[in-house]
Amino acid sequence: MDIAFPFYSYTRGIGVVDAYHTHPDCQIAQSIPAVERIVGQPKGWPECIFCQVHHAPRPLLPNRRPNTSIEEL
């Protein structure tokens, strides 16, 4: 079954604040049973901070040379 996003729930799962969820990899969103989910964004509720982290762009790491010791640099 596909999960509809965004959604909110009056039961918070493992969360401690009321928030709506927008990302399928969010552990708080995953902890809310499908029967407790309401599709949409309720007025006045913030987006889950963990969903925000999953949506944030990740910085690219610089290329590292394999097996290079500090002395060789």
Backbone as ProteinMPNN parsed JSONL, in Angstrom:
{"seq_chain_A": "MDIAFPFYSYTRGIGVVDAYHTHPDCQIAQSIPAVERIVGQPKGWPECIFCQVHHAPRPLLPNRRPNTSIEEL", "coords_chain_A": {"N_chain_A": [[0.833, -1.181, 0.0], [0.602, 2.188, -0.889], [1.912, 5.087, 0.682], [0.395, 8.086, 1.488], [1.531, 11.383, 1.192], [1.654, 14.845, 2.039], [0.93, 14.014, 5.509], [-0.903, 13.896, 8.614], [-1.457, 13.183, 12.114], [-3.5, 12.563, 14.937], [-2.572, 10.918, 16.832], [0.675, 10.602, 17.89], [2.636, 8.739, 17.324], [5.986, 7.893, 17.786], [6.698, 10.459, 18.176], [6.947, 13.682, 19.877], [5.678, 16.07, 19.607], [2.943, 17.789, 17.961], [2.847, 17.509, 14.517], [3.039, 17.706, 10.924], [3.791, 15.273, 8.386], [6.162, 14.68, 5.793], [7.973, 13.046, 4.497], [8.901, 9.793, 3.425], [10.967, 8.331, 4.661], [11.171, 9.159, 7.247], [11.415, 8.323, 10.602], [9.587, 8.854, 12.614], [7.243, 9.349, 11.181], [6.938, 6.803, 10.098], [6.307, 5.404, 12.376], [3.667, 5.833, 12.894], [0.581, 4.315, 12.715], [-1.062, 3.252, 9.693], [-3.868, 3.457, 9.703], [-4.306, 5.563, 11.37], [-3.575, 7.859, 10.07], [-4.068, 11.005, 8.495], [-4.631, 12.504, 5.495], [-3.014, 15.422, 4.353], [-2.244, 18.854, 5.368], [-2.512, 20.184, 8.433], [-3.874, 23.291, 9.53], [-1.734, 25.558, 11.07], [-0.018, 23.676, 12.175], [3.375, 22.64, 12.435], [5.885, 21.496, 10.037], [7.282, 18.284, 10.433], [10.38, 18.069, 12.092], [12.205, 16.083, 11.547], [11.426, 15.122, 9.076], [12.049, 17.406, 7.629], [14.833, 17.368, 7.819], [15.398, 15.099, 6.288], [14.671, 16.054, 3.786], [16.521, 18.032, 3.327], [19.272, 19.278, 1.401], [22.196, 17.353, 0.935], [25.584, 17.925, 1.699], [28.266, 17.624, -0.631], [30.933, 15.407, -0.228], [34.457, 15.987, -0.112], [36.704, 14.603, -2.562], [38.613, 11.835, -1.618], [41.844, 10.533, -1.37], [42.557, 7.139, -1.619], [44.058, 5.106, 0.925], [46.032, 6.939, 1.825], [48.437, 8.28, 3.814], [48.992, 10.569, 6.559], [51.617, 11.484, 6.579], [52.36, 11.354, 3.894], [51.069, 13.44, 2.77]], "CA_chain_A": [[0.0, 0.0, 0.0], [1.358, 3.429, -0.956], [1.651, 6.041, 1.756], [0.132, 9.425, 0.964], [2.204, 12.474, 1.897], [1.844, 14.932, 3.488], [-0.149, 13.538, 6.373], [-0.777, 14.183, 10.041], [-2.206, 12.248, 12.941], [-3.704, 13.005, 16.317], [-1.661, 10.087, 17.62], [1.983, 11.081, 17.433], [3.641, 7.691, 17.154], [7.08, 8.112, 18.734], [6.943, 11.9, 18.246], [6.524, 14.348, 21.115], [4.926, 17.285, 19.275], [2.062, 17.676, 16.807], [3.497, 17.965, 13.293], [2.669, 16.911, 9.752], [4.936, 14.529, 7.866], [6.308, 14.839, 4.345], [9.02, 12.187, 3.933], [8.674, 8.379, 3.765], [12.047, 7.753, 5.467], [11.098, 9.685, 8.61], [11.068, 7.258, 11.547], [8.377, 9.234, 13.343], [6.129, 9.086, 10.263], [6.799, 5.356, 9.982], [5.781, 4.847, 13.62], [2.229, 6.11, 12.988], [-0.154, 3.311, 11.937], [-1.756, 3.782, 8.511], [-5.269, 3.779, 10.014], [-4.333, 6.804, 12.157], [-3.054, 8.949, 9.237], [-5.026, 11.867, 7.807], [-3.904, 13.157, 4.409], [-3.095, 16.874, 4.331], [-1.459, 19.66, 6.3], [-3.445, 20.946, 9.27], [-3.54, 24.7, 9.717], [-1.043, 25.884, 12.31], [0.929, 22.647, 12.592], [4.647, 22.732, 11.714], [6.387, 20.276, 9.407], [8.142, 17.48, 11.3], [11.775, 18.454, 11.894], [12.942, 14.957, 10.981], [11.108, 15.152, 7.643], [12.831, 18.515, 7.077], [16.224, 16.909, 7.696], [15.471, 14.185, 5.147], [14.536, 16.829, 2.552], [17.633, 18.975, 3.196], [20.34, 18.805, 0.521], [23.385, 16.886, 1.648], [26.797, 18.45, 1.067], [29.146, 16.646, -1.25], [32.196, 15.251, 0.468], [35.588, 16.097, -1.04], [37.321, 13.336, -2.951], [39.737, 11.443, -0.764], [42.717, 9.541, -1.978], [42.587, 5.94, -0.771], [45.321, 4.651, 1.509], [46.999, 8.033, 1.921], [48.747, 8.597, 5.217], [49.228, 11.986, 6.818], [52.993, 11.784, 6.217], [52.479, 11.508, 2.456], [50.467, 14.709, 2.368]], "C_chain_A": [[0.88, 1.247, 0.0], [0.937, 4.354, 0.186], [1.459, 7.412, 1.124], [0.848, 10.459, 1.83], [1.742, 13.781, 1.302], [0.66, 14.35, 4.243], [0.124, 13.985, 7.798], [-1.603, 13.166, 10.8], [-2.37, 12.844, 14.33], [-2.983, 12.093, 17.295], [-0.283, 10.349, 17.054], [2.978, 9.983, 17.101], [4.723, 7.885, 18.206], [7.426, 9.594, 18.873], [6.428, 12.497, 19.542], [5.767, 15.651, 20.863], [3.999, 16.998, 18.101], [2.776, 18.262, 15.594], [2.958, 17.141, 12.134], [3.932, 16.345, 9.124], [4.948, 14.561, 6.349], [7.319, 13.888, 3.721], [8.842, 10.733, 4.369], [9.765, 7.74, 4.615], [12.059, 8.252, 6.914], [10.623, 8.578, 9.563], [9.816, 7.591, 12.352], [7.155, 8.971, 12.468], [5.874, 7.588, 10.145], [6.174, 4.735, 11.23], [4.277, 5.057, 13.788], [1.488, 5.086, 12.129], [-0.961, 3.952, 10.802], [-3.202, 4.178, 8.825], [-5.401, 5.075, 10.802], [-3.915, 8.029, 11.339], [-4.174, 9.683, 8.52], [-4.243, 12.643, 6.753], [-4.116, 14.661, 4.484], [-2.175, 17.527, 5.343], [-2.426, 20.476, 7.148], [-2.951, 22.374, 9.489], [-2.882, 24.911, 11.081], [-0.064, 24.834, 12.803], [2.221, 22.802, 11.797], [4.962, 21.414, 10.997], [7.324, 19.581, 10.391], [9.611, 17.831, 11.036], [12.593, 17.311, 11.294], [12.642, 14.812, 9.489], [11.91, 16.261, 6.969], [14.28, 18.101, 6.865], [16.367, 15.98, 6.493], [15.371, 14.931, 3.818], [15.723, 17.754, 2.31], [18.698, 18.42, 2.25], [21.56, 18.41, 1.346], [24.623, 17.423, 0.94], [27.611, 17.313, 0.452], [30.452, 16.591, -0.479], [33.337, 15.384, -0.531], [36.144, 14.717, -1.369], [38.514, 13.06, -2.05], [40.566, 10.409, -1.506], [42.766, 8.321, -1.071], [43.991, 5.62, -0.287], [46.402, 5.726, 1.531], [47.218, 8.351, 3.392], [49.004, 10.095, 5.348], [50.636, 12.366, 6.403], [53.159, 12.02, 4.722], [51.903, 12.833, 1.968], [51.476, 15.786, 2.624]], "O_chain_A": [[1.806, 1.351, 0.805], [-0.225, 4.394, 0.59], [2.277, 7.845, 0.313], [0.773, 10.408, 3.057], [1.452, 13.812, 0.106], [-0.442, 14.21, 3.713], [1.233, 14.397, 8.139], [-2.352, 12.387, 10.211], [-1.487, 13.541, 14.831], [-2.8, 12.45, 18.459], [-0.103, 10.317, 15.836], [4.076, 10.282, 16.632], [4.417, 8.026, 19.39], [8.348, 9.947, 19.608], [5.588, 11.909, 20.223], [5.269, 16.269, 21.804], [4.24, 16.068, 17.331], [3.257, 19.394, 15.644], [2.481, 16.022, 12.324], [5.021, 16.885, 9.316], [3.906, 14.482, 5.699], [7.506, 13.925, 2.505], [8.653, 10.465, 5.555], [9.522, 6.705, 5.235], [12.88, 7.805, 7.714], [9.569, 7.977, 9.357], [9.067, 6.69, 12.73], [6.151, 8.437, 12.941], [4.723, 7.153, 10.097], [5.577, 3.661, 11.155], [3.676, 4.52, 14.719], [1.744, 4.998, 10.928], [-1.475, 5.061, 10.945], [-3.705, 5.149, 8.258], [-6.496, 5.631, 10.894], [-3.904, 9.139, 11.872], [-5.108, 9.069, 8.003], [-3.298, 13.359, 7.082], [-5.241, 15.131, 4.654], [-1.435, 16.863, 6.068], [-3.092, 21.372, 6.63], [-1.751, 22.617, 9.615], [-3.411, 24.493, 12.111], [0.658, 25.082, 13.768], [2.17, 23.071, 10.597], [4.391, 20.368, 11.305], [8.078, 20.243, 11.104], [10.036, 17.883, 9.882], [13.579, 17.559, 10.599], [13.519, 14.42, 8.72], [12.399, 16.077, 5.854], [14.886, 18.445, 5.85], [17.351, 16.065, 5.758], [15.933, 14.481, 2.82], [15.913, 18.218, 1.185], [18.997, 17.226, 2.288], [21.9, 19.065, 2.331], [24.703, 17.381, -0.288], [27.629, 16.192, 0.962], [31.009, 17.628, -0.119], [33.211, 14.945, -1.674], [36.066, 13.789, -0.564], [39.316, 13.949, -1.763], [40.035, 9.527, -2.182], [42.995, 8.459, 0.131], [44.977, 5.835, -0.993], [47.57, 5.433, 1.279], [46.272, 8.657, 4.118], [49.207, 10.791, 4.353], [50.843, 13.477, 5.915], [54.013, 12.808, 4.318], [52.224, 13.288, 0.87], [51.206, 16.959, 2.365]]}, "name": "protein", "num_of_chains": 1, "seq": "MDIAFPFYSYTRGIGVVDAYHTHPDCQIAQSIPAVERIVGQPKGWPECIFCQVHHAPRPLLPNRRPNTSIEEL"}
